[in-house]
Amino acid sequence: MTSVQPILDKAIAGDRIGPDEGLALLESRDLAAIGDAADRITRRLYPGAIRTYNIDRNINYSNVCSAVCDFCAFFRTHRDPEAYVLSRDELMAKVAETVELGGDQILMQGGLHPELPLEWYEDLLRDLKHAFPNVNIHAFSPPELHHFTKVAKLPIRDVLRRLKEAGLGSIPGGGAEILVDRVRRAITRGKVLSDGWLDVMRHWHELGGISTATMMFGHVESLAERIEHLDRLRSLQDATHGFVAFICWTLQPANTDLAHLRPAGSFEYLKTQAVARIYLDNFPHIQASWVTQGLRVGQLALHFGADDMGSLMIEENVVAEAGTVHHLTLDEIRRAIEELGFVARQRDVRYRCVDPDLERRAIEANRHRTAFGGPTGVSIAAPAVEPG
């Protein structure tokens, strides 16, 4: 097998690699060399000892969705008896608990609800910002936002501007899956295609907003299509510079319509994340996905291109009935970072370290909750959308 070391040497030197070179890396079995190159790039970008994590809560304001995704066990039709839309009081209580545990952000996502008007989302944002002015609202994936344009009959830029004025702080990268239409048509129906997903992000960035980007892999895509996904993200980042981080994870097929597929393992996860760090040379941060991979592989990801351990995630509901279940407390996340010789620091959505006093209070609050049997470090099922 041809050595990929010349490609890795090129990337380590700071030169951009092309799609054919990225594909060669994904096709390689030399995990050690690829991981080492990704780690060296990360250490060049972040030579200090700090590696970060975040405290947030994934609030699914509704499970109603008009799209059908073969990988999702969470959605319900609006006539299903299990369909719900959280009340304002329930939402406020969840945010209040997050703040008590040291969180400064909520990750708020739902399905493509066919009946909620744009004004409902604007009112929700205003109410949240009024009650919690210091909490960043990281909300509404591109498929949701594209859906809002259909309900409101407005251009995406107008929708985004209105939501931003109402209090939307940043956009999660959920619903990307693989940004290749062949793949999207094979596993989803009624959901925005690749150009539409990217267009939402482009307009948001042009309005001064920031967002994350994601990739869910290990299903019906080819390795070349994984690279096409990364290449499209890199091209948009060249134009807008609005992405702050990239997160990838493997499909968790249990209890979904893709349950017949063999799950991708840790080898494939670590290699793909490392290649993403190498390929996405204009992305400032790579976030590990302990949510899907478990504590030890999530920890190892910090040597395979990641500089962030991800979020404590006080709550995650998207596919609570599917995937591998992991339990992590804040102390376990911090310990995972520190065992590798790094300094664990809590950060905000822009990857700035929070005030040390806030961090200390968060550690104490989470330890108290854990000691008294509260939900900190809850059971979290591997999600079908962005975990952080």
Secondary structure, 3 states (H helix, E strand, C coil): CCCCHHHHHHHHCCCCCCHHHHHHHHHCCCHHHHHHHHHHHHHHHCCCCEEEEECEEEEECECECCCEECCCCCCECCCCCCCCECCHHHHHHHHHHHHHCCCCEEEEECCCCCCCCHHHHHHHHHHHHHHCCCCEEEECCHHHHHHHHHHHCCCHHHHHHHHHHHCCCEECCCCCCCCCHHHHHHHEECCCCHHHHHHHHHHHHHCCCEEEEEEEECCCCCHHHHHHHHHHHHHHHHHHCCEEEEEEEECCCCCCCCCCCCCCCHHHHHHHHHHHHHHCCCCCEEECCHHHHCHHHHHHHHHCCCCEEEECCCCCCCCCCCCCEEECCHHHHHHHHHCCCCEEEEECCCCCECCHHHHHHHHHHHHHHHHCCCCCCCEEECCCCCCC
